[in-house]
Amino acid sequence: MKQTPSPIKYDDTSIVAWNSDFSIVEIPSSMDSAVQKAYFRKSNAQDRKPLLISLHTWSGDYAQTDELTRYASAKDWNYIHPDFRGPNWTKKACCSKYVIADIDDAITYALQNALVDTDRIYVVGASGGGYATLSMFMKSRHSISRFSSWVPISDLVAWYHETVQRKSEFPYAQQIADCVGSTASGLNETEARERSPLYWETPRKKLERTKLNIFTGIYDGVKGSVPITHSIRFYNKVLKDLGVADSAYYVTNQETALLLETRKPLRNFGKIGDRYICLKKEYKNISLVIFTGEHEMLPAYAFESLR
């Protein structure tokens, strides 16, 4: 019987041996003298194949286990898993200008070293990788077909205070403070906003040709580290920046309150994979799906939805 891969819980930073189908490459930074490592797979096909850029989590790096590799191999896709300054606890990490440049450099490397269908370039990430995915949507210089962001962080200021209040077992608050150069007097909120896609200018023209899909588990923030409000606020921010006037497209304050109170579907929105959808909103090329789940990606659905 065919087994369905288990959903990935993204406080996990486990590292296993990578399949020989994937090799380590070294990519010089376009920003400084650093050399970025990445796992890379070049399709064996003679024609052009999609490119999947898979982004590691908050505490991970390029060597972190990635369930999406099995699908890239099975479909013979091009694939790259960049390091982009490793775990998010140094000043050059945490969606800095160096991170944005590193991921763009990795995409450039893949385009130069594989036959890529440039109409099918996909950026995918969860948790800290979802945060990086939102950041690349906002600032990447490449033409990307689709950004798929799962359980993302969108506001470091909010996440810092939420993590302190929740007394998280993980040292995320201290790591945020380390990234943004905080002192004993408190969080450097100015710099934290500079690292938060929620506060950046939305690339409105990009959404004419690019799709942005945001997914978050309804129990995240309770049985996970990132409250669903990070996804809701970012989705609403993009619509506002696009000048959307019809309130039906937004997640309303009432809907947000009901989701936080009940953690149940607000009506029948169907499923993604085997999970019920609690709320779905979409406007043209941007969508938000809140599903019955925790702080996780559904890898089979995440890959299949890239088609």
C-alpha positions in Angstrom: 0.0 0.0 0.0 1.3 3.4 -0.9 2.1 5.5 2.1 1.2 9.1 2.5 4.1 11.2 3.9 3.5 12.5 7.4 3.0 16.3 7.6 6.2 18.1 8.6 6.3 19.8 12.0 8.5 22.8 11.6 10.2 23.0 14.9 12.1 20.0 13.6 15.6 20.7 12.2 16.6 17.1 11.8 19.3 16.3 9.2 19.6 13.0 7.4 21.8 11.7 4.6 20.7 13.2 1.3 19.9 11.0 -1.7 22.8 10.8 -4.2 20.4 12.4 -6.7 21.3 15.7 -4.9 24.7 17.2 -4.7 26.3 20.1 -2.7 27.2 23.1 -4.7 29.0 26.3 -3.6 27.6 29.7 -4.8 29.6 32.9 -4.3 27.6 35.8 -2.8 26.8 38.8 -4.9 26.9 40.9 -1.7 30.1 39.9 0.1 32.9 37.4 0.1 30.7 34.6 1.6 30.2 31.3 -0.2 26.8 29.8 0.1 26.3 26.0 0.1 23.1 24.5 -1.4 21.8 21.1 -2.3 21.1 21.0 -6.0 19.4 18.6 -8.4 19.6 19.0 -12.2 16.9 17.3 -14.2 18.0 14.4 -16.4 15.5 15.4 -19.1 16.6 16.8 -22.5 13.8 19.3 -22.4 13.1 22.1 -19.9 11.7 21.2 -16.5 10.3 23.2 -13.6 12.6 24.6 -10.9 11.7 24.2 -7.3 13.4 26.5 -4.8 12.8 25.0 -1.3 13.7 27.2 1.7 14.8 25.9 5.1 13.1 26.8 8.4 14.0 29.3 11.0 16.5 27.1 12.8 17.6 25.1 9.8 20.1 25.4 7.0 20.8 23.9 3.6 21.3 20.4 5.0 18.0 20.2 6.8 15.7 17.3 5.8 13.3 18.3 3.1 10.3 16.0 2.2 9.9 17.9 -1.1 13.0 16.2 -2.5 11.1 12.9 -3.0 8.6 14.7 -5.3 11.3 16.6 -7.2 13.1 13.3 -7.9 10.0 11.4 -8.8 9.0 14.1 -11.4 12.5 14.8 -12.5 12.4 18.5 -11.6 15.3 20.8 -11.1 15.7 21.7 -7.4 17.8 23.8 -5.1 17.9 24.1 -1.3 20.0 27.2 -0.4 21.5 28.1 2.9 20.9 31.8 2.9 23.0 32.5 6.0 21.8 29.5 7.9 19.8 29.6 11.1 18.1 32.9 12.0 20.2 34.1 14.9 22.9 36.3 13.3 22.7 39.8 11.9 23.2 38.7 8.3 20.4 36.1 8.6 16.7 36.8 9.3 15.6 38.1 5.8 18.4 40.7 5.7 19.5 42.1 2.3 22.1 39.3 2.4 19.4 36.6 2.6 17.4 38.1 -0.3 20.6 38.2 -2.4 21.7 34.7 -1.4 18.3 33.2 -2.5 18.4 35.2 -5.7 22.0 34.0 -6.3 20.8 30.4 -5.8 18.1 30.9 -8.3 20.5 32.3 -10.8 22.9 29.4 -10.2 20.1 26.9 -11.0 19.0 28.9 -14.1 22.6 28.8 -15.4 23.3 25.2 -14.6 20.1 23.4 -15.6 17.5 23.4 -18.3 14.7 25.3 -16.6 11.1 26.0 -17.8 11.1 29.7 -16.8 7.3 29.6 -16.8 7.4 27.1 -13.9 9.7 28.4 -11.2 8.4 27.9 -7.7 9.5 29.1 -4.3 8.2 27.1 -1.3 8.9 27.3 2.4 7.3 26.7 5.8 7.8 28.4 9.1 11.0 30.4 8.8 11.0 29.2 5.2 7.5 30.6 4.8 8.8 33.9 6.2 11.6 33.8 3.6 9.1 33.0 0.9 7.0 36.0 1.7 10.2 38.1 1.7 11.2 36.8 -1.7 7.7 37.6 -3.0 8.3 41.1 -1.9 11.9 41.6 -3.0 13.2 38.9 -5.4 14.6 40.2 -8.7 13.6 37.0 -10.5 10.4 36.2 -12.4 8.8 33.5 -10.2 5.7 31.7 -11.2 4.3 30.9 -7.8 5.2 31.5 -4.1 3.9 28.9 -1.7 4.2 30.1 1.9 3.3 27.8 4.8 2.7 28.9 8.4 4.9 32.0 7.9 6.1 34.7 10.2 5.3 38.1 8.7 6.0 40.5 11.6 9.1 40.0 13.8 8.0 42.7 16.3 4.7 40.8 16.9 6.4 37.4 16.9 9.0 38.6 19.5 6.3 39.7 21.9 4.1 36.7 21.2 7.0 34.3 21.9 7.9 36.1 25.2 4.3 36.0 26.3 3.9 32.3 25.5 7.2 31.4 27.3 8.2 29.3 24.3 10.5 26.4 25.0 12.4 27.6 21.9 14.7 30.7 22.2 13.0 32.5 19.3 12.7 35.8 21.1 16.4 35.9 21.9 17.3 34.9 18.4 15.1 37.7 16.9 16.9 40.1 19.3 20.3 38.8 18.2 19.4 39.2 14.5 18.2 42.8 14.7 21.0 44.1 17.0 19.0 44.6 20.2 20.5 45.7 23.5 19.7 45.2 27.1 17.2 48.1 26.8 14.9 46.0 24.6 14.1 44.9 21.1 15.3 47.1 18.2 11.8 47.4 16.8 13.0 49.7 13.9 15.3 47.0 12.6 12.8 44.2 13.3 10.3 46.0 11.0 13.1 46.3 8.4 13.3 42.5 8.5 9.5 42.0 8.4 7.6 41.6 5.0 4.4 42.9 6.6 6.0 46.4 6.6 7.5 46.4 3.1 6.1 47.8 -0.1 4.0 45.3 -2.0 5.2 44.7 -5.6 1.8 45.3 -7.1 2.8 44.8 -10.7 4.4 41.4 -9.8 0.9 40.0 -9.0 -0.2 40.4 -12.5 2.1 37.4 -13.5 2.9 35.8 -10.2 0.7 33.7 -7.8 1.1 34.0 -4.0 -0.5 31.2 -1.9 -0.4 31.3 1.9 -1.4 28.3 4.0 -1.6 28.2 7.8 -2.9 25.6 10.3 -5.7 26.7 12.6 -4.0 25.5 15.7 -0.8 27.2 15.1 0.1 29.6 17.9 -1.5 27.1 20.3 0.1 23.9 19.2 2.8 25.6 17.2 5.0 28.7 17.3 3.4 31.2 14.9 -0.1 32.5 15.4 -2.4 32.4 12.4 -2.7 36.2 12.5 0.7 36.5 10.8 -0.8 35.0 7.6 -4.1 36.9 8.0 -2.5 40.3 8.4 -0.1 39.8 5.5 -2.9 38.6 3.2 -5.0 41.7 4.2 -2.0 44.0 3.8 -1.4 42.9 0.2 -5.1 43.4 -0.7 -5.0 46.9 0.9 -1.9 47.8 -1.0 -3.6 46.6 -4.2 -6.5 49.0 -3.5 -9.1 46.3 -3.1 -12.3 48.0 -1.9 -14.7 45.1 -1.6 -14.6 43.9 2.1 -15.7 40.4 1.0 -12.2 39.6 -0.2 -10.6 40.4 3.2 -10.5 38.4 6.4 -12.7 40.4 8.6 -12.1 41.1 12.3 -15.2 39.0 13.0 -13.9 36.0 11.0 -10.5 36.3 12.8 -12.2 36.4 16.2 -14.3 33.3 15.4 -11.3 31.4 14.1 -9.3 32.1 17.2 -12.3 31.3 19.5 -13.6 28.1 17.9 -10.6 26.8 15.8 -13.2 25.3 13.4 -14.3 25.7 9.8 -16.6 28.8 9.5 -18.5 26.9 6.8 -17.9 24.2 4.2 -14.9 25.3 2.2 -13.8 21.7 1.2 -10.4 20.2 1.8 -6.7 20.4 1.0 -5.4 16.9 1.0 -7.2 15.2 3.9 -7.6 18.4 5.9 -10.7 20.5 6.2 -10.4 24.2 5.2 -11.5 26.5 8.0 -11.4 29.6 5.8 -10.4 30.4 2.3 -10.0 33.8 0.8 -8.7 34.8 -2.6 -8.4 37.8 -4.9 -7.0 37.3 -8.4 -3.5 35.8 -7.9 -3.3 35.8 -4.1 -5.0 33.3 -1.8 -5.1 32.4 1.9 -6.1 29.0 3.2 -6.5 28.2 6.9 -6.7 24.5 7.3 -7.2 22.0 10.2 -3.6 21.6 11.2 -0.8 22.9 13.4 2.6 24.5 12.5 3.1 22.3 9.5 3.3 21.8 5.7 1.3 19.2 3.9 4.1 18.1 1.5 2.1 16.1 -1.0 -0.4 18.9 -1.4 2.3 21.6 -1.4 4.0 19.9 -4.3 0.8 19.0 -6.3 -0.6 22.6 -5.9 2.4 23.9 -7.8 1.0 22.6 -11.1 
